[in-house]
Amino acid sequence: MQARTCAINHLKALVVNAPERLRQQLRALATDQLLARCARLRSHPTQPIEYRATIAALRRTAQRSLALQPKLTISTLSSTRSSAGARRGCWLSRASG
């Protein structure tokens, strides 16, 4: 998890230092949205080299962070469902009591 956090922090630092036009598109996004958006960024040969280099760095950093994201397993899903059910049960028992 520490490597993923480091990659996210790096991505946010890249956004802060990105060209204004690109920064405006990315600044208001939540972290998950930022990761997804940056992982899909593409550059065009007509763009200035600094802009293309920034896009490449953002894309690679986002893809690295997404690759480090923990995968859900069946045991994780079943424990999530049982804890959600337990929470619902607690709420129902308090509401009816």
NORRA-V473754 format. One record per residue. N is the residue number from 1. SS is DSSP state (~ for helix, > for strand, _ for the rest). PSI is psi as a letter, one per 20 degrees, with the letter a starting at -180 (999 if undefined). Layout:
N	SS	PSI
N	SS	PSI
This chain:
1	_	h
2	~	h
3	~	h
4	~	g
5	~	g
6	~	g
7	~	h
8	~	g
9	~	g
10	~	g
11	~	g
12	~	h
13	~	h
14	~	h
15	~	g
16	~	h
17	_	j
18	_	q
19	_	q
20	~	g
21	~	g
22	~	g
23	~	g
24	~	h
25	~	h
26	~	h
27	_	h
28	_	i
29	_	q
30	_	r
31	~	g
32	~	h
33	~	g
34	~	g
35	~	g
36	~	g
37	~	g
38	~	h
39	~	h
40	_	i
41	_	q
42	_	q
43	_	r
44	_	q
45	_	h
46	_	i
47	_	q
48	_	q
49	~	h
50	~	g
51	~	g
52	~	h
53	~	h
54	~	g
55	~	g
56	~	g
57	~	g
58	~	g
59	~	g
60	~	g
61	~	g
62	~	g
63	~	h
64	~	g
65	~	g
66	~	h
67	~	h
68	_	i
69	_	p
70	_	q
71	_	q
72	_	p
73	_	r
74	~	h
75	~	h
76	~	g
77	~	g
78	~	h
79	~	h
80	~	g
81	~	g
82	~	h
83	~	h
84	~	g
85	~	h
86	~	g
87	~	g
88	~	g
89	~	g
90	~	g
91	~	g
92	~	g
93	~	h
94	~	h
95	~	h
96	~	i
97	_	999
